[in-house]
């Protein structure tokens, strides 16, 4: 059977910045086997819950909520690193992974001035001008659920700051506030475990600054915006951004990593956003 891929918009897939080197053919070949059921509904953007969980059941609908998020440049590589962290720090199996690529940090929720349809969506750049995350003021982040303990927060903060290079994001070719460095957690800087994050930042010579939404790029400033994730929630990115190879040298990930998208979609840990996307029915067959 000949496989046909429907690209809703070339601009929704490729851009000069984060997606300029997207290896779609490779990801497709790796993901085409063992499909879950076809899509049956379009889900609204995913808002955060205010309860951090100490464990996540694979089929539990609550895993759709991401309580904490981290951003430092393109979210592809960041997601990979936090998937590895969930496995190594928390001992989670592949069907318990919560890390998802997404968008956060806008104070103009659903108010993209170029979105004539007033769609109420948060989407990657696209020719249809539907809920463009950049125009809304969001940044690229990875959202996940981790236990609210000093040990867990400290361990994940350490993983986050290890992604920085000389106090900045490593992919400096990605320019603009969409790629700014930011952390989201319940309560923001008033979170009871904020001090352990601050300690990790100090060791890297990075200053944590309260975010106000639609914040400026952090490139060259050695700062990270800290967001209250209850006020500035996480929105899952499109399916084609999930468990994606990075574009920097050495970021061609194993087949087993790319294939995580199928299981995550099947049990509801990621879902269709209603944004311009590839035909995920075909991708996941």
Secondary structure as UniProt FT lines:
FT   HELIX           10..13
FT   TURN            18..21
FT   HELIX           24..31
FT   TURN            58..59
FT   HELIX           61..64
FT   STRAND          68..71
FT   HELIX           75..90
FT   HELIX           94..96
FT   STRAND          100..104
FT   TURN            109..110
FT   TURN            113..114
FT   TURN            116..117
FT   TURN            127..128
FT   HELIX           133..136
FT   STRAND          139..144
FT   HELIX           150..161
FT   TURN            162..163
FT   TURN            166..167
FT   TURN            172..173
FT   HELIX           177..179
FT   STRAND          182..185
FT   TURN            186..187
FT   HELIX           188..190
FT   TURN            192..193
FT   HELIX           194..203
FT   TURN            204..205
FT   STRAND          207..210
FT   TURN            219..221
FT   STRAND          223..228
FT   TURN            229..231
FT   STRAND          235..236
FT   HELIX           239..241
FT   TURN            242..243
FT   TURN            249..250
FT   HELIX           255..258
FT   HELIX           260..266
FT   TURN            267..268
FT   HELIX           280..283
//
